Amino acid sequence: MIDMNFLHCRNSPRDRELIFEDEPVVMFGDDWKMEHIAVEAGIMPSLTQARKNKGWHGDIPPGYTEIVKMKKNGARVFILNKWES
C-alpha cells in the first residue's frame, strides 16, 4: 500500500511534525484542487480524468483529510490543508 502525504505550504513546520512526523510530504499551494492531489498520488492519469470523477474534483477541504479507500493503486491519501476555509 502506498501512502501519499500532502501539506499546504502555509501550514507551520509544527503542524507538519505533529501530523506527518518525518514522513515525506508533497507541498501544495492555493492553486491546487482535489484533481491535482489525485494525479500526484497516481490515482487518476490526468487532470481531465480527475475532473470527470465526482470524488476528485473541486476544492481541497480545509484542515485534515484522510482518503483510504483507494482500490486502483492501493494508495492512501492524507492531506493537511490550511485550517481556514
N, C-alpha and C positions, 0 to 999 in steps of 0.2 A: 504494500500500500504506500502511496506517495502522499506526503504531507506538503502543502504549499502554504506559506505564511505571507500575508500581505499587511503592510503597515503604512498608514498615511504619513506623509513627510512632516506634517505639523504636530504629530504626537511627540511627546518628550522621550528622551532616552530611558527615563524611569518607567514609562508605560511599556516600552519595548522589553525591558528587563523583566518586568512583572508578568507579562503575558507570554512572551516567546523565549525568555531566558537567553541562552546563547545559540539558539537555532537560527539558521539563515532566513532572511526575510526579503521580499520584493517590495521596494518602496514605490509608492504611487502618489500622485498629486490630485488637485481638484478636477482636472480634466478627465480622469478615469471614470468609467461606468462599469457596471457588472459584466458587460461583454468583454471588457479588457481583462478582467480577472479570469473569465472562462478561457480565453485564448492563451493567456500567460500560463495558466495551470494545465494546459493541454486537454481541456475538456471539450472545447469546440475548436474546429480547424481555422475559423476565421471570424472576424467581427460581424460580417454579414450573417453567417450561420447563427451566431450567438444572438443577434438582434431578432432573428426569427423565432427563437426559442423563448417561451414565456418566462421561464425561470432565470434567464441570463441576460435580461436587458433592463435598462433603466439605472437609476441612481444606486450607489452603494449605500446600504443603511448606515446611519450613524452608530458609533460605538462598536461593540464586539459582535461578530457574526461567525457562526460555525456552519459549514455545509459538509456533511459527512455521508451523504447517500449517493455518492458518485459510483456509477456502475461501469462506465465506459473504460476508464483507465485506472480505477481504484484510488483516485486522488481524494484526499480530504482537504478542504479549503478552510483556512482560518483567517479572518480579516479583522484588523483593528483600524477602523476609520476614525476621523476626528469625532469628538464627542458631541459637538453642537450640530444641529441639523441644518 
